Amino acid sequence: MSRDEASSGRIDGAPSTDAVDAGDAADGPDILEEATALITAANEAGVPVRLIGGLAVRYLTPSFPPRAHNRQDLDVASVSRVRSALGKLIESLGYVPDKTFNALYGHKQLYFTSPATGRALDVLIDKLEMCHTLEFADRIERMPYTLDPTDLMLSKLQIVHLNEKDAQDLLYLLARFSLSDEDEPETIGLRRYRRVLGEDWGWWRTVTLNLAKVRGLAEGERTHLIPAGAPYDPVQQIRDLERHAEEAPKSLRWRIRAKIGERKRWYELPEETEHY
C-alpha cells in the first residue's frame, strides 16, 4: 500500500483535502480490469497475489457507488515463499521491475511499473508495515482476489491520520460484510479482530480512536459516505466493534503498555521509500 493512503487528506474533524481527478475516476474500470487480469494470471500460475487498499474494497462492493480517486497505482499483497516465481510472473505480464529497489527491499516489498498503462505496481510481502504491522502471509488465500475483509478492515483502521477515502472504505466494508464470532472468510472475523487488538495496546488505541472518528462522521456531516440499500448498518457494526475492542482479552504486554498510555507514541510514522 502506498504511503499516500496513510497520510493524505486527513479528516481530523475537517473536510477531506482529497482532490478528485475526473480523468482518473473515469479510468477506474480500466485499473480494476488490469488488477483482476494480473491476479487471474497469478492464480493460474499458483502464485498467490491479492488486492489490498481501496481497489480491493471496490472489487468486493460492486453494487456500491465507486468512490472517485486521484491515484492510479496498483497495490497488491503476496508472500515470500513464492517471491522468485512472483517476480518472473509479473515481468512476463509486461511490468518492468525497479531492480535497485527490489534488491534492497525485496524481502518486504517489490516495485514495478507498466509501460503500457504508466501505472506503478506495489507488492507487499507477508505483512503490511505502516503505523502498525499486520501479518497476512498465512491468510492470503482465504479470498480469491483480495485479502480477507477482516484484514482489509484492519489495514484501514491502523492508519493514524485517517482520511475521508479511508473512512468511506471502512464504511463500505462494514456495510457489505457481517460480523462473525469466529473468523470465517467473507465476514468480519471477530476472533481475528480481538486477537490483534488484545495483544497490542498500540493497535487497540489506534483502532478505537478511528472507530469513534468514523462513527462520528457517519452520524454527522458525512452520512453520504454510507451506501444506500446496504445489507448491514455500518454505524451499528462500528458500535459492535467498539464493544468487542473493550471486551477483548488483553495480554500482559497490552496491560503493561497501557500504563504508559499516550505519554509515549504508540505508532510508527510511515515514510515514502525512494524508487530508482
PyRosetta script that sets phi, psi and omega in degrees:
from pyrosetta import init, pose_from_sequence

init()
pose = pose_from_sequence("MSRDEASSGRIDGAPSTDAVDAGDAADGPDILEEATALITAANEAGVPVRLIGGLAVRYLTPSFPPRAHNRQDLDVASVSRVRSALGKLIESLGYVPDKTFNALYGHKQLYFTSPATGRALDVLIDKLEMCHTLEFADRIERMPYTLDPTDLMLSKLQIVHLNEKDAQDLLYLLARFSLSDEDEPETIGLRRYRRVLGEDWGWWRTVTLNLAKVRGLAEGERTHLIPAGAPYDPVQQIRDLERHAEEAPKSLRWRIRAKIGERKRWYELPEETEHY")
pose.set_psi(1, 130.7)
pose.set_omega(1, -176.8)
pose.set_phi(2, -73.3)
pose.set_psi(2, 155.9)
pose.set_omega(2, -172.6)
pose.set_phi(3, -67.6)
pose.set_psi(3, -21.0)
pose.set_omega(3, -179.4)
pose.set_phi(4, -68.6)
pose.set_psi(4, -19.0)
pose.set_omega(4, 175.5)
pose.set_phi(5, -73.9)
pose.set_psi(5, -16.7)
pose.set_omega(5, -177.8)
pose.set_phi(6, -94.2)
pose.set_psi(6, -22.2)
pose.set_omega(6, -166.6)
pose.set_phi(7, -131.8)
pose.set_psi(7, -17.9)
pose.set_omega(7, -173.6)
pose.set_phi(8, -85.9)
pose.set_psi(8, 154.5)
pose.set_omega(8, 172.7)
pose.set_phi(9, 63.7)
pose.set_psi(9, 42.0)
pose.set_omega(9, -179.5)
pose.set_phi(10, -55.7)
pose.set_psi(10, 141.0)
pose.set_omega(10, 176.0)
pose.set_phi(11, -91.2)
pose.set_psi(11, -65.7)
pose.set_omega(11, 176.1)
pose.set_phi(12, 45.1)
pose.set_psi(12, 38.9)
pose.set_omega(12, 177.9)
pose.set_phi(13, 85.5)
pose.set_psi(13, -2.1)
pose.set_omega(13, -179.0)
pose.set_phi(14, -116.0)
pose.set_psi(14, 160.7)
pose.set_omega(14, 178.0)
pose.set_phi(15, -58.4)
pose.set_psi(15, 150.6)
pose.set_omega(15, 179.4)
pose.set_phi(16, -64.5)
pose.set_psi(16, 145.3)
pose.set_omega(16, 175.5)
pose.set_phi(17, -96.6)
pose.set_psi(17, 6.5)
pose.set_omega(17, 179.2)
pose.set_phi(18, -61.0)
pose.set_psi(18, 132.9)
pose.set_omega(18, 172.1)
pose.set_phi(19, -89.2)
pose.set_psi(19, 140.5)
pose.set_omega(19, 177.4)
pose.set_phi(20, -100.6)
pose.set_psi(20, 115.6)
pose.set_omega(20, 179.9)
pose.set_phi(21, -96.1)
pose.set_psi(21, 106.9)
pose.set_omega(21, -174.1)
pose.set_phi(22, -61.1)
pose.set_psi(22, -37.1)
pose.set_omega(22, 178.9)
pose.set_phi(23, -63.6)
pose.set_psi(23, -41.5)
pose.set_omega(23, 179.7)
pose.set_phi(24, -69.0)
pose.set_psi(24, -37.5)
pose.set_omega(24, 177.9)
pose.set_phi(25, -61.8)
pose.set_psi(25, -37.1)
pose.set_omega(25, 178.8)
pose.set_phi(26, -66.8)
pose.set_psi(26, -25.5)
pose.set_omega(26, -179.8)
pose.set_phi(27, -81.1)
pose.set_psi(27, -2.2)
pose.set_omega(27, -175.2)
pose.set_phi(28, -50.5)
pose.set_psi(28, -53.2)
pose.set_omega(28, -179.4)
pose.set_phi(29, -57.9)
pose.set_psi(29, -33.6)
pose.set_omega(29, -179.7)
pose.set_phi(30, -66.9)
pose.set_psi(30, -41.3)
pose.set_omega(30, -179.5)
pose.set_phi(31, -68.7)
pose.set_psi(31, -36.1)
pose.set_omega(31, 177.3)
pose.set_phi(32, -68.1)
pose.set_psi(32, -38.3)
pose.set_omega(32, 176.5)
pose.set_phi(33, -64.0)
pose.set_psi(33, -42.2)
pose.set_omega(33, 178.0)
pose.set_phi(34, -62.7)
pose.set_psi(34, -42.4)
pose.set_omega(34, -178.7)
pose.set_phi(35, -64.9)
pose.set_psi(35, -45.8)
pose.set_omega(35, -178.3)
pose.set_phi(36, -68.8)
pose.set_psi(36, -33.1)
pose.set_omega(36, 176.6)
pose.set_phi(37, -64.5)
pose.set_psi(37, -41.3)
pose.set_omega(37, 177.8)
pose.set_phi(38, -61.5)
pose.set_psi(38, -46.8)
pose.set_omega(38, -175.9)
pose.set_phi(39, -71.9)
pose.set_psi(39, -35.2)
pose.set_omega(39, 175.1)
pose.set_phi(40, -60.1)
pose.set_psi(40, -45.7)
pose.set_omega(40, 178.2)
pose.set_phi(41, -62.3)
pose.set_psi(41, -40.1)
pose.set_omega(41, 178.8)
pose.set_phi(42, -65.9)
pose.set_psi(42, -42.4)
pose.set_omega(42, 178.1)
pose.set_phi(43, -60.7)
pose.set_psi(43, -42.4)
pose.set_omega(43, 179.6)
pose.set_phi(44, -64.6)
pose.set_psi(44, -29.4)
pose.set_omega(44, 179.3)
pose.set_phi(45, -88.7)
pose.set_psi(45, -1.1)
pose.set_omega(45, -178.5)
pose.set_phi(46, 73.7)
pose.set_psi(46, 25.3)
pose.set_omega(46, -179.6)
pose.set_phi(47, -110.9)
pose.set_psi(47, 109.6)
pose.set_omega(47, -177.5)
pose.set_phi(48, -68.8)
pose.set_psi(48, 117.9)
pose.set_omega(48, 174.3)
pose.set_phi(49, -135.3)
pose.set_psi(49, 133.5)
pose.set_omega(49, -176.9)
pose.set_phi(50, -137.4)
pose.set_psi(50, 146.3)
pose.set_omega(50, 175.8)
pose.set_phi(51, -69.1)
pose.set_psi(51, 145.2)
pose.set_omega(51, 171.3)
pose.set_phi(52, -131.3)
pose.set_psi(52, 176.0)
pose.set_omega(52, 174.7)
pose.set_phi(53, 72.5)
pose.set_psi(53, -161.4)
pose.set_omega(53, -175.5)
pose.set_phi(54, -62.2)
pose.set_psi(54, -32.9)
pose.set_omega(54, -179.9)
pose.set_phi(55, -68.5)
pose.set_psi(55, -33.9)
pose.set_omega(55, 175.1)
pose.set_phi(56, -64.0)
pose.set_psi(56, -42.3)
pose.set_omega(56, 177.8)
pose.set_phi(57, -62.2)
pose.set_psi(57, -42.0)
pose.set_omega(57, 179.5)
pose.set_phi(58, -62.4)
pose.set_psi(58, -42.3)
pose.set_omega(58, 179.5)
pose.set_phi(59, -61.2)
pose.set_psi(59, -38.9)
pose.set_omega(59, -176.3)
pose.set_phi(60, -81.9)
pose.set_psi(60, -12.1)
pose.set_omega(60, -178.1)
pose.set_phi(61, -126.8)
pose.set_psi(61, 58.4)
pose.set_omega(61, -173.8)
pose.set_phi(62, -65.5)
pose.set_psi(62, -21.9)
pose.set_omega(62, -179.2)
pose.set_phi(63, -84.6)
pose.set_psi(63, -10.0)
pose.set_omega(63, 178.3)
pose.set_phi(64, -89.4)
pose.set_psi(64, 149.8)
pose.set_omega(64, 177.3)
pose.set_phi(65, -60.2)
pose.set_psi(65, 125.5)
pose.set_omega(65, 179.0)
pose.set_phi(66, -67.8)
pose.set_psi(66, 136.6)
pose.set_omega(66, 177.5)
pose.set_phi(67, -76.0)
pose.set_psi(67, 143.2)
pose.set_omega(67, 174.1)
pose.set_phi(68, -66.5)
pose.set_psi(68, 149.8)
pose.set_omega(68, -178.5)
pose.set_phi(69, -142.2)
pose.set_psi(69, 161.9)
pose.set_omega(69, -175.5)
pose.set_phi(70, -122.7)
pose.set_psi(70, 33.8)
pose.set_omega(70, 179.2)
pose.set_phi(71, -148.0)
pose.set_psi(71, 154.1)
pose.set_omega(71, -174.7)
pose.set_phi(72, -123.6)
pose.set_psi(72, 6.3)
pose.set_omega(72, -178.7)
pose.set_phi(73, -70.3)
pose.set_psi(73, 152.6)
pose.set_omega(73, 172.9)
pose.set_phi(74, -101.2)
pose.set_psi(74, 124.6)
pose.set_omega(74, 176.5)
pose.set_phi(75, -111.6)
pose.set_psi(75, 122.2)
pose.set_omega(75, 179.9)
pose.set_phi(76, -135.2)
pose.set_psi(76, 167.6)
pose.set_omega(76, 178.8)
pose.set_phi(77, -123.0)
pose.set_psi(77, 148.0)
pose.set_omega(77, 173.8)
pose.set_phi(78, -150.5)
pose.set_psi(78, -168.9)
pose.set_omega(78, -174.1)
pose.set_phi(79, -131.2)
pose.set_psi(79, 152.7)
pose.set_omega(79, -173.9)
pose.set_phi(80, -66.2)
pose.set_psi(80, -27.4)
pose.set_omega(80, -176.8)
pose.set_phi(81, -66.3)
pose.set_psi(81, -15.1)
pose.set_omega(81, 179.1)
pose.set_phi(82, -118.8)
pose.set_psi(82, 20.2)
pose.set_omega(82, -171.2)
pose.set_phi(83, -58.8)
pose.set_psi(83, -42.3)
pose.set_omega(83, -179.3)
pose.set_phi(84, -63.7)
pose.set_psi(84, -48.7)
pose.set_omega(84, 179.0)
pose.set_phi(85, -65.5)
pose.set_psi(85, -34.4)
pose.set_omega(85, 179.6)
pose.set_phi(86, -61.7)
pose.set_psi(86, -49.3)
pose.set_omega(86, 180.0)
pose.set_phi(87, -60.3)
pose.set_psi(87, -43.7)
pose.set_omega(87, 179.4)
pose.set_phi(88, -63.5)
pose.set_psi(88, -41.5)
pose.set_omega(88, 179.6)
pose.set_phi(89, -62.5)
pose.set_psi(89, -48.1)
pose.set_omega(89, -177.2)
pose.set_phi(90, -63.1)
pose.set_psi(90, -40.8)
pose.set_omega(90, 177.3)
pose.set_phi(91, -65.1)
pose.set_psi(91, -36.5)
pose.set_omega(91, 179.0)
pose.set_phi(92, -64.9)
pose.set_psi(92, -20.9)
pose.set_omega(92, 178.5)
pose.set_phi(93, -89.8)
pose.set_psi(93, 4.8)
pose.set_omega(93, 174.2)
pose.set_phi(94, 100.0)
pose.set_psi(94, 2.8)
pose.set_omega(94, 178.3)
pose.set_phi(95, -83.0)
pose.set_psi(95, 145.1)
pose.set_omega(95, -177.7)
pose.set_phi(96, -105.5)
pose.set_psi(96, 124.5)
pose.set_omega(96, -178.0)
pose.set_phi(97, -77.1)
pose.set_psi(97, 149.2)
pose.set_omega(97, 167.4)
pose.set_phi(98, -87.3)
pose.set_psi(98, 94.6)
pose.set_omega(98, -168.9)
pose.set_phi(99, -64.3)
pose.set_psi(99, -38.6)
pose.set_omega(99, 179.7)
pose.set_phi(100, -66.9)
pose.set_psi(100, -48.4)
pose.set_omega(100, 178.9)
pose.set_phi(101, -59.3)
pose.set_psi(101, -46.5)
pose.set_omega(101, -176.3)
pose.set_phi(102, -66.9)
pose.set_psi(102, -32.1)
pose.set_omega(102, 176.6)
pose.set_phi(103, -68.3)
pose.set_psi(103, -35.1)
pose.set_omega(103, -178.0)
pose.set_phi(104, -81.8)
pose.set_psi(104, -37.7)
pose.set_omega(104, -169.9)
pose.set_phi(105, -122.7)
pose.set_psi(105, 8.1)
pose.set_omega(105, -173.8)
pose.set_phi(106, -61.8)
pose.set_psi(106, -16.4)
pose.set_omega(106, 176.6)
pose.set_phi(107, -69.5)
pose.set_psi(107, -18.9)
pose.set_omega(107, -178.7)
pose.set_phi(108, -131.9)
pose.set_psi(108, -15.4)
pose.set_omega(108, -177.0)
pose.set_phi(109, -160.8)
pose.set_psi(109, 140.0)
pose.set_omega(109, 176.0)
pose.set_phi(110, -123.0)
pose.set_psi(110, 149.7)
pose.set_omega(110, -176.1)
pose.set_phi(111, -135.1)
pose.set_psi(111, 132.2)
pose.set_omega(111, 179.4)
pose.set_phi(112, -137.5)
pose.set_psi(112, 163.2)
pose.set_omega(112, 171.1)
pose.set_phi(113, -130.5)
pose.set_psi(113, 155.6)
pose.set_omega(113, 178.8)
pose.set_phi(114, -108.7)
pose.set_psi(114, 112.5)
pose.set_omega(114, 175.9)
pose.set_phi(115, -61.1)
pose.set_psi(115, -28.4)
pose.set_omega(115, -176.9)
pose.set_phi(116, -71.1)
pose.set_psi(116, -38.9)
pose.set_omega(116, -175.8)
pose.set_phi(117, -112.9)
pose.set_psi(117, -15.1)
pose.set_omega(117, -175.9)
pose.set_phi(118, 77.6)
pose.set_psi(118, 5.4)
pose.set_omega(118, -178.0)
pose.set_phi(119, -86.7)
pose.set_psi(119, 151.3)
pose.set_omega(119, 172.0)
pose.set_phi(120, -91.7)
pose.set_psi(120, 148.5)
pose.set_omega(120, 175.9)
pose.set_phi(121, -120.9)
pose.set_psi(121, 115.6)
pose.set_omega(121, -178.0)
pose.set_phi(122, -108.2)
pose.set_psi(122, 121.7)
pose.set_omega(122, -176.6)
pose.set_phi(123, -115.7)
pose.set_psi(123, 115.1)
pose.set_omega(123, 175.4)
pose.set_phi(124, -87.7)
pose.set_psi(124, 139.4)
pose.set_omega(124, -176.2)
pose.set_phi(125, -111.3)
pose.set_psi(125, 119.2)
pose.set_omega(125, 171.9)
pose.set_phi(126, 71.2)
pose.set_psi(126, -32.0)
pose.set_omega(126, -176.1)
pose.set_phi(127, -159.9)
pose.set_psi(127, 158.4)
pose.set_omega(127, 174.7)
pose.set_phi(128, -103.1)
pose.set_psi(128, 118.3)
pose.set_omega(128, 179.5)
pose.set_phi(129, -114.5)
pose.set_psi(129, 102.3)
pose.set_omega(129, 177.0)
pose.set_phi(130, -131.9)
pose.set_psi(130, -113.3)
pose.set_omega(130, 176.1)
pose.set_phi(131, -69.1)
pose.set_psi(131, -31.7)
pose.set_omega(131, 174.6)
pose.set_phi(132, -138.3)
pose.set_psi(132, 173.2)
pose.set_omega(132, -178.5)
pose.set_phi(133, -108.0)
pose.set_psi(133, 126.6)
pose.set_omega(133, 178.5)
pose.set_phi(134, -117.1)
pose.set_psi(134, 112.9)
pose.set_omega(134, 178.8)
pose.set_phi(135, -82.6)
pose.set_psi(135, 131.9)
pose.set_omega(135, 179.2)
pose.set_phi(136, -133.5)
pose.set_psi(136, 3.6)
pose.set_omega(136, -172.5)
pose.set_phi(137, -57.5)
pose.set_psi(137, -40.5)
pose.set_omega(137, -176.9)
pose.set_phi(138, -87.4)
pose.set_psi(138, 6.5)
pose.set_omega(138, -178.3)
pose.set_phi(139, -123.8)
pose.set_psi(139, 5.3)
pose.set_omega(139, -167.9)
pose.set_phi(140, -69.7)
pose.set_psi(140, -23.3)
pose.set_omega(140, -176.4)
pose.set_phi(141, -100.3)
pose.set_psi(141, 18.2)
pose.set_omega(141, 178.1)
pose.set_phi(142, -71.4)
pose.set_psi(142, -29.3)
pose.set_omega(142, 179.4)
pose.set_phi(143, -126.3)
pose.set_psi(143, 151.5)
pose.set_omega(143, -174.1)
pose.set_phi(144, -75.7)
pose.set_psi(144, -28.9)
pose.set_omega(144, -174.8)
pose.set_phi(145, -127.7)
pose.set_psi(145, -12.9)
pose.set_omega(145, -178.8)
pose.set_phi(146, -136.1)
pose.set_psi(146, 165.9)
pose.set_omega(146, 166.0)
pose.set_phi(147, -62.9)
pose.set_psi(147, 161.4)
pose.set_omega(147, 179.2)
pose.set_phi(148, -59.3)
pose.set_psi(148, 143.2)
pose.set_omega(148, -179.9)
pose.set_phi(149, -53.7)
pose.set_psi(149, -34.9)
pose.set_omega(149, 178.1)
pose.set_phi(150, -63.2)
pose.set_psi(150, -42.7)
pose.set_omega(150, -179.9)
pose.set_phi(151, -70.6)
pose.set_psi(151, -35.7)
pose.set_omega(151, 175.3)
pose.set_phi(152, -63.2)
pose.set_psi(152, -42.7)
pose.set_omega(152, 178.1)
pose.set_phi(153, -61.4)
pose.set_psi(153, -47.1)
pose.set_omega(153, -179.8)
pose.set_phi(154, -64.1)
pose.set_psi(154, -34.7)
pose.set_omega(154, 179.5)
pose.set_phi(155, -64.2)
pose.set_psi(155, -27.9)
pose.set_omega(155, 175.8)
pose.set_phi(156, -84.6)
pose.set_psi(156, -42.2)
pose.set_omega(156, -177.0)
pose.set_phi(157, -68.0)
pose.set_psi(157, -17.6)
pose.set_omega(157, 179.4)
pose.set_phi(158, -81.3)
pose.set_psi(158, -4.2)
pose.set_omega(158, -177.5)
pose.set_phi(159, -80.5)
pose.set_psi(159, 114.0)
pose.set_omega(159, -176.0)
pose.set_phi(160, -65.3)
pose.set_psi(160, -47.1)
pose.set_omega(160, 179.5)
pose.set_phi(161, -97.3)
pose.set_psi(161, 74.5)
pose.set_omega(161, -176.7)
pose.set_phi(162, -65.3)
pose.set_psi(162, 139.5)
pose.set_omega(162, 176.2)
pose.set_phi(163, -113.1)
pose.set_psi(163, 177.4)
pose.set_omega(163, -172.6)
pose.set_phi(164, -66.2)
pose.set_psi(164, -36.4)
pose.set_omega(164, 179.4)
pose.set_phi(165, -68.5)
pose.set_psi(165, -34.4)
pose.set_omega(165, 174.6)
pose.set_phi(166, -66.1)
pose.set_psi(166, -40.5)
pose.set_omega(166, 177.6)
pose.set_phi(167, -61.2)
pose.set_psi(167, -42.8)
pose.set_omega(167, 179.0)
pose.set_phi(168, -65.1)
pose.set_psi(168, -41.2)
pose.set_omega(168, 176.8)
pose.set_phi(169, -58.5)
pose.set_psi(169, -43.0)
pose.set_omega(169, 178.0)
pose.set_phi(170, -61.8)
pose.set_psi(170, -45.3)
pose.set_omega(170, 179.7)
pose.set_phi(171, -64.2)
pose.set_psi(171, -36.8)
pose.set_omega(171, 177.7)
pose.set_phi(172, -64.2)
pose.set_psi(172, -46.0)
pose.set_omega(172, 179.3)
pose.set_phi(173, -60.8)
pose.set_psi(173, -42.8)
pose.set_omega(173, -177.7)
pose.set_phi(174, -76.0)
pose.set_psi(174, -18.7)
pose.set_omega(174, 173.9)
pose.set_phi(175, -83.5)
pose.set_psi(175, -18.6)
pose.set_omega(175, -175.7)
pose.set_phi(176, -100.4)
pose.set_psi(176, -35.4)
pose.set_omega(176, -171.8)
pose.set_phi(177, -116.3)
pose.set_psi(177, 140.6)
pose.set_omega(177, 178.6)
pose.set_phi(178, -80.4)
pose.set_psi(178, 157.6)
pose.set_omega(178, 171.0)
pose.set_phi(179, -81.6)
pose.set_psi(179, 138.1)
pose.set_omega(179, -179.1)
pose.set_phi(180, -124.3)
pose.set_psi(180, 136.2)
pose.set_omega(180, 179.4)
pose.set_phi(181, -63.9)
pose.set_psi(181, -26.8)
pose.set_omega(181, 180.0)
pose.set_phi(182, -96.0)
pose.set_psi(182, -136.8)
pose.set_omega(182, -178.4)
pose.set_phi(183, -144.4)
pose.set_psi(183, 53.6)
pose.set_omega(183, -175.7)
pose.set_phi(184, -80.2)
pose.set_psi(184, 143.4)
pose.set_omega(184, 174.0)
pose.set_phi(185, -57.8)
pose.set_psi(185, 151.6)
pose.set_omega(185, -179.6)
pose.set_phi(186, 64.9)
pose.set_psi(186, 27.1)
pose.set_omega(186, 170.8)
pose.set_phi(187, -139.8)
pose.set_psi(187, 167.6)
pose.set_omega(187, 167.7)
pose.set_phi(188, -87.4)
pose.set_psi(188, 103.7)
pose.set_omega(188, -172.9)
pose.set_phi(189, -80.5)
pose.set_psi(189, 111.4)
pose.set_omega(189, -176.8)
pose.set_phi(190, -69.6)
pose.set_psi(190, -28.7)
pose.set_omega(190, 178.2)
pose.set_phi(191, -62.9)
pose.set_psi(191, -46.4)
pose.set_omega(191, 176.7)
pose.set_phi(192, -62.6)
pose.set_psi(192, -46.6)
pose.set_omega(192, -178.6)
pose.set_phi(193, -59.3)
pose.set_psi(193, -49.3)
pose.set_omega(193, -178.6)
pose.set_phi(194, -65.0)
pose.set_psi(194, -36.2)
pose.set_omega(194, -179.2)
pose.set_phi(195, -66.6)
pose.set_psi(195, -45.8)
pose.set_omega(195, 179.8)
pose.set_phi(196, -60.8)
pose.set_psi(196, -45.2)
pose.set_omega(196, -177.4)
pose.set_phi(197, -73.9)
pose.set_psi(197, -34.0)
pose.set_omega(197, -176.4)
pose.set_phi(198, -76.9)
pose.set_psi(198, -15.7)
pose.set_omega(198, -179.8)
pose.set_phi(199, -93.1)
pose.set_psi(199, -16.3)
pose.set_omega(199, -171.7)
pose.set_phi(200, -143.0)
pose.set_psi(200, 112.8)
pose.set_omega(200, -179.5)
pose.set_phi(201, -61.5)
pose.set_psi(201, -36.4)
pose.set_omega(201, 179.7)
pose.set_phi(202, -61.0)
pose.set_psi(202, -47.2)
pose.set_omega(202, 174.8)
pose.set_phi(203, -55.7)
pose.set_psi(203, -50.3)
pose.set_omega(203, -177.6)
pose.set_phi(204, -57.2)
pose.set_psi(204, -44.1)
pose.set_omega(204, -176.5)
pose.set_phi(205, -65.8)
pose.set_psi(205, -46.6)
pose.set_omega(205, -179.7)
pose.set_phi(206, -63.4)
pose.set_psi(206, -44.2)
pose.set_omega(206, -178.2)
pose.set_phi(207, -64.3)
pose.set_psi(207, -45.4)
pose.set_omega(207, -178.1)
pose.set_phi(208, -66.9)
pose.set_psi(208, -36.3)
pose.set_omega(208, 175.3)
pose.set_phi(209, -63.4)
pose.set_psi(209, -43.4)
pose.set_omega(209, -178.2)
pose.set_phi(210, -69.7)
pose.set_psi(210, -38.3)
pose.set_omega(210, 177.1)
pose.set_phi(211, -60.2)
pose.set_psi(211, -44.6)
pose.set_omega(211, 178.7)
pose.set_phi(212, -63.4)
pose.set_psi(212, -39.6)
pose.set_omega(212, -179.5)
pose.set_phi(213, -65.0)
pose.set_psi(213, -47.5)
pose.set_omega(213, -177.9)
pose.set_phi(214, -68.5)
pose.set_psi(214, -37.9)
pose.set_omega(214, 176.3)
pose.set_phi(215, -61.2)
pose.set_psi(215, -43.1)
pose.set_omega(215, 178.5)
pose.set_phi(216, -61.5)
pose.set_psi(216, -40.3)
pose.set_omega(216, 177.8)
pose.set_phi(217, -64.7)
pose.set_psi(217, -46.3)
pose.set_omega(217, -175.8)
pose.set_phi(218, -67.6)
pose.set_psi(218, -28.9)
pose.set_omega(218, 178.9)
pose.set_phi(219, -87.9)
pose.set_psi(219, -10.4)
pose.set_omega(219, -175.8)
pose.set_phi(220, -114.2)
pose.set_psi(220, -119.0)
pose.set_omega(220, -171.1)
pose.set_phi(221, -82.3)
pose.set_psi(221, -2.7)
pose.set_omega(221, -179.1)
pose.set_phi(222, -114.5)
pose.set_psi(222, 35.4)
pose.set_omega(222, 179.6)
pose.set_phi(223, -62.0)
pose.set_psi(223, -22.6)
pose.set_omega(223, 179.6)
pose.set_phi(224, -66.9)
pose.set_psi(224, -13.2)
pose.set_omega(224, 178.8)
pose.set_phi(225, -74.0)
pose.set_psi(225, -16.6)
pose.set_omega(225, 180.0)
pose.set_phi(226, -87.3)
pose.set_psi(226, 123.8)
pose.set_omega(226, -178.6)
pose.set_phi(227, -70.1)
pose.set_psi(227, 141.2)
pose.set_omega(227, 179.3)
pose.set_phi(228, -71.0)
pose.set_psi(228, 145.5)
pose.set_omega(228, 175.1)
pose.set_phi(229, 70.6)
pose.set_psi(229, 21.8)
pose.set_omega(229, -178.2)
pose.set_phi(230, -71.4)
pose.set_psi(230, 149.6)
pose.set_omega(230, -179.3)
pose.set_phi(231, -69.5)
pose.set_psi(231, -22.1)
pose.set_omega(231, -178.5)
pose.set_phi(232, -131.5)
pose.set_psi(232, 151.7)
pose.set_omega(232, 177.4)
pose.set_phi(233, -85.9)
pose.set_psi(233, 107.6)
pose.set_omega(233, -175.2)
pose.set_phi(234, -65.7)
pose.set_psi(234, -28.6)
pose.set_omega(234, 179.5)
pose.set_phi(235, -68.2)
pose.set_psi(235, -43.5)
pose.set_omega(235, 176.8)
pose.set_phi(236, -64.6)
pose.set_psi(236, -38.0)
pose.set_omega(236, 178.3)
pose.set_phi(237, -64.3)
pose.set_psi(237, -36.8)
pose.set_omega(237, 175.9)
pose.set_phi(238, -63.6)
pose.set_psi(238, -43.2)
pose.set_omega(238, 178.0)
pose.set_phi(239, -59.2)
pose.set_psi(239, -40.6)
pose.set_omega(239, 178.6)
pose.set_phi(240, -65.8)
pose.set_psi(240, -40.2)
pose.set_omega(240, 177.9)
pose.set_phi(241, -64.7)
pose.set_psi(241, -38.6)
pose.set_omega(241, 177.2)
pose.set_phi(242, -62.2)
pose.set_psi(242, -42.0)
pose.set_omega(242, 178.9)
pose.set_phi(243, -65.1)
pose.set_psi(243, -43.1)
pose.set_omega(243, -179.8)
pose.set_phi(244, -67.5)
pose.set_psi(244, -31.5)
pose.set_omega(244, 175.9)
pose.set_phi(245, -63.7)
pose.set_psi(245, -40.6)
pose.set_omega(245, 179.3)
pose.set_phi(246, -69.4)
pose.set_psi(246, -37.9)
pose.set_omega(246, -174.5)
pose.set_phi(247, -86.2)
pose.set_psi(247, -11.4)
pose.set_omega(247, -177.6)
pose.set_phi(248, -59.6)
pose.set_psi(248, 136.4)
pose.set_omega(248, 175.3)
pose.set_phi(249, -59.0)
pose.set_psi(249, 135.4)
pose.set_omega(249, -175.7)
pose.set_phi(250, -106.6)
pose.set_psi(250, 136.1)
pose.set_omega(250, 179.4)
pose.set_phi(251, -75.4)
pose.set_psi(251, 166.4)
pose.set_omega(251, 175.5)
pose.set_phi(252, -61.3)
pose.set_psi(252, -41.1)
pose.set_omega(252, 177.8)
pose.set_phi(253, -59.4)
pose.set_psi(253, -42.0)
pose.set_omega(253, 178.2)
pose.set_phi(254, -58.3)
pose.set_psi(254, -46.7)
pose.set_omega(254, -175.1)
pose.set_phi(255, -67.9)
pose.set_psi(255, -37.0)
pose.set_omega(255, 177.9)
pose.set_phi(256, -66.1)
pose.set_psi(256, -45.0)
pose.set_omega(256, -179.3)
pose.set_phi(257, -67.6)
pose.set_psi(257, -32.7)
pose.set_omega(257, -179.7)
pose.set_phi(258, -62.3)
pose.set_psi(258, -28.2)
pose.set_omega(258, 179.1)
pose.set_phi(259, -66.6)
pose.set_psi(259, -29.2)
pose.set_omega(259, 177.3)
pose.set_phi(260, -79.3)
pose.set_psi(260, -38.2)
pose.set_omega(260, 176.7)
pose.set_phi(261, 62.2)
pose.set_psi(261, -141.8)
pose.set_omega(261, -174.9)
pose.set_phi(262, -84.9)
pose.set_psi(262, 4.9)
pose.set_omega(262, 176.0)
pose.set_phi(263, -66.3)
pose.set_psi(263, -22.5)
pose.set_omega(263, 176.5)
pose.set_phi(264, -124.2)
pose.set_psi(264, 138.9)
pose.set_omega(264, -178.4)
pose.set_phi(265, -60.5)
pose.set_psi(265, 134.6)
pose.set_omega(265, -173.4)
pose.set_phi(266, -108.8)
pose.set_psi(266, 9.4)
pose.set_omega(266, -176.5)
pose.set_phi(267, -141.2)
pose.set_psi(267, 161.3)
pose.set_omega(267, 175.9)
pose.set_phi(268, -91.1)
pose.set_psi(268, 157.7)
pose.set_omega(268, 175.2)
pose.set_phi(269, -105.0)
pose.set_psi(269, 105.9)
pose.set_omega(269, -177.2)
pose.set_phi(270, -62.0)
pose.set_psi(270, 142.6)
pose.set_omega(270, 178.1)
pose.set_phi(271, -123.0)
pose.set_psi(271, 142.6)
pose.set_omega(271, 176.8)
pose.set_phi(272, -73.3)
pose.set_psi(272, 130.3)
pose.set_omega(272, 176.0)
pose.set_phi(273, -94.5)
pose.set_psi(273, 131.5)
pose.set_omega(273, -174.9)
pose.set_phi(274, -70.5)
pose.set_psi(274, 139.9)
pose.set_omega(274, 173.6)
pose.set_phi(275, -102.1)
pose.set_psi(275, 154.2)
pose.set_omega(275, -170.5)
pose.set_phi(276, -112.1)
pose.dump_pdb("model.pdb")
